[in-house]
Amino acid sequence: MDKRSAASEPKGEIRTPDRMQPRWGFAVSSGILGWILDAFTFFVLIFVVDALARKFHVDKSAIVWSITITLATRPIGALILGSLADRFGRRRPLIACVLFFSVFTALTPFAPNYTVFVIYRALYGIGMGGYWGIGASLVMESSPPKWRGLFSGIMQAGYALGYLLAAVAMRTIEPRFGWEWMFLACLIVAGLVAFLTMFAPEPSAWKKNRPESLGAVLRTLLRHKKDFAYLVLLMTVITCLSHGTQDLYPDFLKSAHSFSSIVISNLAVIYNLGAILGALVIGYFSESLGRRYSIMVALTICVVALPAWAFGSSLLVLALGSFMMQFGVQGVFGVIPAHLNELSPSSVRSLFPGVVYQLGMLFGAPSVGIEFALRRRLGYSWALTVFEIGTIAALFFICGFGPERRGRDLAG
């Protein structure tokens, strides 16, 4: 893999013709908005687990288990839809992907029984998994090079924003219209994403590097298997960082500090705002600092936040610690769309980073179970701390010796 940074690359590679394409803003807007919708449709289920369990006459654990099914089918979507986007262009597969996962989201509360519900969630996972690779490639190939890091951060901040919007929907849509409408609301946004995408141009980077066939797409993926393995490892450990700091934290606040649901909900809003800000700030500065160094700066913020995040004795200290922690965690993620696209082979820029991203999410998912097991031996605070110190140390090593191609000519 090419380890050149922007400083060692010819200046002519920094700028690409497609950056100034007319209507590039439609491409960037649709890619980012679709990722926000992707997150919203995923997290909305988490807020209505009890209602779904009552509807299908199953235990809550059965509804939670459906999340695992969704995670398991996401790489399938990344492989299928990413291949189509590399062969036939970004626009049509992106529209098809958004409409696909939105329709199955809308159908979820109307499933006639639990079995059909699980099938819907599996199909939803295929559509959801296909989106990131297509959306990220469309945004990165269409945005001006000097703003690539910023738009990378904006796109990844969209995931935290989607989580917040799901929480807002629970407080606004559910009491007035019923929880089913939380699933139906996505259709409006899906229509907007499709409308914006119709006016977006195909990136000239895709036109220049378009593979001859779907077979050529898969052959390219196989030729870069070492690069692929490295990036999957990177995304797996980053997923451990993310899930390890987020998934059990509400339960930690409840179990270790006996906070009420309202207090925990308010803290979640605070640290999700930190996540959005971190993705934007670190993504923006990655254009000047470099992708790897920016990730390591974000990891340093996580280390500084650890004592207050895990051992804070007051609500104020815990709020500050969780805000800083998620600023750092999502700061790492804010660099990822640009970093993966710059390190991916030009002809498979939807498939390659998309599958890498989703496999990393899948392989990193057991992190929560590991943390929970550590809790029984070490106590909650030390379990979270030990797990995250190990994860952060691994990321420092992986990024410190890894490649970077900041400023790469994506059309090259």
N, C-alpha and C positions, 0 to 999 in steps of 0.2 A: 504494500500500500504506500502511496506517495506521502512522505512525511513533511513535505514543504509547507511552510507557513506563508502568509501573504507577503511577509517581508522579503522572502527569497524568490517569489514568483515575479515574472515579468509584469511590468505595470500594465501592459496591454491586456492582461488576463483579468484585470479587476472589473472591467466594464463589458457588458454584453449587450448586443443590439436589442434584445427583447425587453430590456428594462424600460425603454421609452415607448413601448407599444401603446397605441391609443387604447383607452378603456382598461388599462392594467388595474386600475382601482376596483373594477367590478370583479376581477379574478381574485384579488387579495381579499376583498370584502366577503365574497361568497365562501372562500376557503376558511376564513376565520369564523364567520357566523355559523357555518356548518359544524365546526368543531365545538362551538358553544352548545349547539343543539344536540350533538352527539353526547356531551357530558350530561346535559339536562335529562335526556331520555334514559340514561343509565341510572342516575341518582334518584330520579323520581320514584322508582320502585322501592328504594330503601325507606322512604318516608311513609309508605302505605303497606308495610309488611303485614301488620295486624289485620287490615281490611281485606287483603288478598287471602290470608289464611282463613278468615271467616267465610269468605265467598266460596272457596274451594273445599272447605271442611277438612283442612289439613293443619298440622302443627306448623308453627312459625319457622321451624328449622327446615321444613320442606320448601318454603318460599325462599329462604336464604340460600338453600342448595341450588336453586335455579340460577343464582348469580355465578356459581362455578360453571354451570353449563354455558352461560353467556361468555365467560372468559375463555372457555375451552374452544369455542367455535370462532373466536375472533381471528386467530391466525389463518383460518380457512378463508375468511373474507379478504384478508390482506393479500393472500396468494392469488385468489381468483380475480378480484376487482383490481388489484395492483397490476396484474398482467394485462388486463384489458386496457387500463389507463396508459400503460407504456406502449401498447400496440396501436390503439385507436384514438388516443388523445385524452386529455384530462377532463374535458367538459362533460361529455355524455356519460361516462362512468360515474362522475361525481354526482350528477343529477339522479341517475339511477340508484346510486348508493343511498343518498339522502332520502329519496322517496321510499326505498325499500325498508330501511330501518324505521322510518317514521310510521309507515303503514302498520308494521308489526307491533310498534309501540302502541298505536291507537287501538289495535285489536286486543291487546293484552287484557284489559279489564272485562272484555266481553267473551273470553274463552268459555266454552260450555262446560269444561271440566278441567281438572288439574293436568291431565295428560296433554291436552291441547295447549294449555298454558305453557308447559315446559317446551313443547314444540315451537310455539311462538317465540319464546325467549332464546331458543337455540338459533332460529332463523334471524332474529333480531341481532344476535351476536355476530353473525356472518356479515350483515350490513354495517354494523358498528365498527367491526374490525377492519373492514375495507376502507373506511373513511380517512384515517389519519395519513396513510401513505399518499393517497391522491390529493387530499387537501393541502398537506405540507409541501408536496412538490409543486402544486399550482401556485401557492403563495410565494415560495422561495424562488421559483423560476420567473415569476411575474413582477416581483418587487424590485425597486431600484437597489443596486448593490450596496450603496452607502447606508441604506435602511434595512438591510437584510437581517441584521441582528435584532433590531427593534421589532420588525414584524414577526420574527421568530418568537420573541418574548410575548408579543401581543397574542399570537396564535395559542401559545401554550397557556397563557393566562386565561384564555377562554374556557379551559376545563374547570378551573376554580370558579369562574363566573357562572358556568352552567350549574355547578353545585349550589351556589348561592341562589340562583333563580329557582331551582327546585325547592329550596327551603322557603323562598318567598311564595311560590305557588301553593305550598302547604298551608301558609297562613292567609292567603287571599282567595285562591280558586276553590280549595277544598271546602271551607266553611260555607261558601255561598252557592256553589254549583255541585258539589260532591266530588269525591276523590277520583271518580272515573274521568272527569274533565281535565285532570292533571295530565293524563295520558293523551287525551284528544288535542290538547293545546299545541302539541308539537307540529300538527299538520299545517298550521298557519305559518310557522317559521320555515318549515320545509318548503312550502310554496314560495316564500320569499327567497330562500337560497337558490331554488331552481330558476326563478326569474332573473336574479342577478347573474347566475352562471351563463344563462343564455346570451347575455350581452358581453361576456368576457371573451377575450381572444385566446386562442391556443398559444401557449408560450413558444417563442421561436426556438428555445432550447430543445423542446420536445420535437419540433419539426425537423431540426437538424440531426437529432440522434435517434429518430424513430427506428425501432428494430424492424427487420423484414417480415417476421412472423412471430407467433406465440412461442414456437419452438426456440427461436433465437433468444427470446426473453428468458426462458428457463435455462438455456445453455450459458448465457451470460451470468446468471445467478450461480451456477455451478462452478464457473471459472474463477469466481471471486469468493470461494468458500472460506478461505482463511480470514479475509476481511470481514466476511459475514459472521464468522464465529466470534471474532473480537468484539464486534459491535453488539451482538446478542449478549455477550458477557457484560459489556458496559451497561446495556439497558436492563439486564437482570438485577445488577447490583443497585442501579438507580431506582428501580422499582422497589427493592428492599428498603432503600432510604425513604421513599415516599410512603409506602404502605406501613412501614415500621413506625413512622411518626404520626400517621393519621388514623389508621383503622381502629386501634385500641385506645386512642387518647380520650375519647368521650367516656369509655368505660373506666379508664384510669381516674379521670376527674370525679366520676361517680363513686367508685370503690374506695379510692385512697383519700378523697377529700369530702365525700358525701354532699357534693353540690347537687342542686335541683336540676331538673330538665331545662328549665328556663335559663338558669345561669350557664349551663353547658352549651345551650343553643346560642346564647349571646357570645360566649367565648369562641364558638365555632365561626361565627360571623367575623370576629376580630382576627382570628388567625387565617381565615380565608382571604380577608383583605390584605393581610401580609403576604400571602401566596401570590395574589395578583400583582402586587407592587414588586415583589421579588422577581417574578418572571419578566416584567417590563424593564426594570432597572438593570438586572444582570444581562438580559438579552441585549439591551441597548449598548452597554459597555463592552460586550463581547466583540463588537466591531472594532474596537481599538485595543483592547487587552488581549484578544485572541480567545478562541472557544475553550481550550483546555485551562488556561489561566483563570478565565472567568468562572468556570466550574469549580476550580480550587478555591477561589475567593468565596464563592457561595458556600462551599463546604466548611471553610474557616468560620463563617458566620454561624453555621449549625453548631460547631464545636463551642463557640462562645455562648450560644443560647442554651446548651445542654443543662447546666446546673439549675437555671431558673425554670426551664421547661419540665424537668423531671423531679426537682427537689424543692421547688418554690413552696413557701409556707403560707403565702397569702394570695388572694385572688389577683391582686395587682401584679405581683411578681410572675404568677403563672400566665397571666394575660400577655405580659411583655415577653416572657420566654417563648410562649407558643407563637406569638406574632413573629419574633425573630427566627424561630426555627422554620416556620413555613416560608418566610421570606427567603431563607437559604435553600430550602428543599426545592421550592418552585423556581428559584433562581437557577439551580442546576437544570431543571427541565426547560427553562426559557431559552437555553442555548441549543437544546437538542434538535429542533426542526432544521436550523441552519447547519449544525454540525453533521448530522446524518446525511443531509442532502449533499453537502460538499464532499463527503467521503464516499458517496455511492457512485457506482458506474453510471455514466451519462444516459445510457439507453434503458436503464431499469430504475429510474429515480422514483417511481411510485411503488413498484414491487419491493425493491431492496430495503429501503428504510421502513416501509410499512410492515413487512414481515418481521424485520428486526425488532421493531417497536412492540408488536403484539406478542412475539415469542418471549421477549424480555418481561412483559407484563405477566404472561402465563407462568414462566419459570420462577418469577419473584413472588408469586402469590402465596406460597407456603410460609413466607416470612412472619405472617401474623400468628400462625400456629406455633412457630419456633419461639416467638416472644412470649406467647401465652404459657408455653411450657417452662420457659425461664422464670416466669413470674412465681411459679410454685416453689422454686428453689431459692431465688434471690430476693423476692418481693417485687412489687410493681415498678418502683422507681429505678432500682438497679437493673431489672430486666430490660427496661426500655433503654437505659444508658449503655449497658454492655453491648446490646445488639447494635445500637447506632454507632458506637465507637468503632466496632469491628467493620461495619458497613462503610463508614466514612474513611477509615484507614485503607480499605480495599479500593475505594474510588480514587483516593489520592495516588495510589500505586498505578492503577489502570490508566488514569488520565495523564499522570506524569510521564509515562513511557509510551503513551499512545500517539497516533498520528493526528495531524491537523492540516486542513487545506482552506483556511479562512481566506475569503476573497476570491475563491476559485471561479473561473469562467464557467458557469453552468452550461453554456452552449458549446463548450469545447469538448 
